[in-house]
Amino acid sequence: MTQILEAGSLAGKRALVTGSSRGVGADTVRYFAEAGADVVVNFRNKAPRAEKLAAQLRELGVQALVQGADLTDPESVAGMMDAVREAFGGLDVLVLNASGGMESGMAEDYALKLNRDAQLSVLDAALPLMGEGSRVVFVTSHQAHFINTTPTMPEYEPVARSKRAGEDALRERIAGLAERGIEFVVVSGDMIEGTVTATLLNRMNPGALEDRREQAGRLYNVAEFAAEVALAAVEPVPADHTRLVGDVSSFGAAE
């Protein structure tokens, strides 16, 4: 991976990235650690993978706290935040990266519980740890961000609408966050090469990934999109609180 943030630029900072044992979350938390931040590696059910990543990050000279949590369970989230408080004393960056809804065997309302309700629950649990100058980053997709103006694949629509509901609910908190001196930004990207979601969609709708790649010109890979998420945690927040990554010409106007 290429160094994205200047070495030492996040020294003394503390960052929690939800869903950071693999994929975009793992690369994001690695970028933070490379810049000197102490980090929380959060996972749902793959502890060995999270522990392996944390061990690698500690070799960079930072603290890496591994915390398993079911983000749809407020008690589980509260336990994670208690551990963060004990280990780090607070948080400077919260990246709301974890999402889902395409897993098999889940309840019909699982996507909404995870992509909307759990995002608010994690934010509320983290707020007591966050002070003036800290930042919240919400990660989403163009297919979700623009769902009100641009249709997406039927297989993804329930997830897209639940993620847009989560984004809308979080945006309603912007004024309250600003009163605390906390910044907020949404990072929206296209389908990402190598992610579980893209793989599942392509399996359910053969050719979907290739079609989107052709339409967009190119698609970001996991490391490239994670770099944009990491930069969103430190670069100036756009006036509309939205960082659009990649081509958006085939989508409706930003909302």
C-alpha positions, -999 to +999 in steps of 0.1 A: +000+000+000+012+035-008+016+059+021-015+082+019-013+103+050+019+120+060+039+099+085+033+112+120+005+135+109-020+116+132+004+110+161-016+112+193-049+108+175-073+079+182-095+064+155-122+038+154-133+023+121-163+000+122-160-032+102-122-029+100-110-065+101-112-067+063-118-048+030-121-011+029-122-008+067-090-027+072-071-006+047-085+026+062-074+016+097-040+007+083-036+042+067-045+058+100-019+036+118+008+044+092+001+081+100+007+074+137-028+071+151-038+046+177-066+026+163-095+003+171-100-027+149-137-036+150-151-069+138-184-088+140-173-125+140-138-129+127-116-124+157-084-142+143-084-119+113-088-088+134-061-099+158-037-106+129-043-071+115-038-055+149-005-073+153+007-059+120-004-024+130+014-026+164+046-032+145+042+004+132+046+016+168+010+024+175-016+010+198-042-013+182-072-023+202-093-052+189-130-050+197-157-074+186-192-059+186-226-066+171-234-030+160-272-038+160-269-045+198-267-013+218-252-032+248-225-047+226-217-012+212-216+003+247-191-024+258-169-015+229-170+022+238-162+014+274-131-005+262-121+024+240-124+048+269-103+026+291-076+021+265-075+055+248-094+079+269-114+092+239-117+093+201-107+118+175-120+100+144-150+078+140-155+061+106-189+045+102-178+019+076-196-013+085-227-020+065-246-050+051-279-064+043-271-089+016-262-117+040-283-148+039-304-159+068-310-125+083-343-110+093-362-089+067-355-057+085-318-064+092-305-040+065-324-011+080-313-021+115-276-021+105-274+006+079-296+032+097-304+023+133-269+009+142-251+039+126-270+062+149-264+039+179-227+038+173-225+076+169-245+082+201-223+058+220-191+074+207-202+111+213-191+111+250-156+102+238-154+128+211-144+164+217-140+196+197-120+191+165-130+154+161-147+141+130-173+115+119-170+099+085-199+079+070-191+055+042-217+048+015-221+040-022-232+061-052-259+034-056-273+043-022-265+080-021-283+087-054-311+061-049-338+087-048-329+099-083-312+070-100-325+034-099-300+007-090-300-031-094-331-048-079-308-071-059-292-041-042-322-017-039-332-027-003-297-022+009-293+010-010-325+025+005-315+014+040-280+031+036-297+062+022-320+062+053-289+059+074-272+088+056-303+110+060-306+102+097-270+111+102-272+143+083-300+154+107-273+153+134-249+177+116-261+208+134-259+191+168-225+178+160-213+212+150-224+226+183-200+202+199-172+212+174-175+178+157-172+177+119-192+153+097-186+141+061-201+114+039-178+095+015-196+080-014-181+057-039-191+035-069-190-003-068-155-013-054-135-040-071-127-068-046-154-061-020-178-087-007-208-066-018-195-063-054-188-100-055-223-109-042-240-086-066-220-100-095-230-135-084-267-126-082-266-105-113-239-119-136-220-092-155-231-064-132-196-055-122-183-056-158-213-035-169-207-009-142-169-008-150-176-001-186-202+026-178-179+043-153-147+040-172-130+024-142-138+013-107-117+019-076-102-010-058-103-015-021-070+002-013-078+032-035-113+038-020-099+033+015-074+060+008-103+084+000-120+075+033-088+081+052-083+115+035-118+124+043-109+122+080-083+149+077-090+171+046-113+201+048-150+191+049-168+201+017-196+226+021-222+200+014-205+175+037-201+151+008-170+136-008-179+119-041-153+094-052-150+085-089-174+091-118-209+103-110-220+113-145-245+085-148-262+094-115-286+122-106-275+155-091-260+152-056-284+156-028 
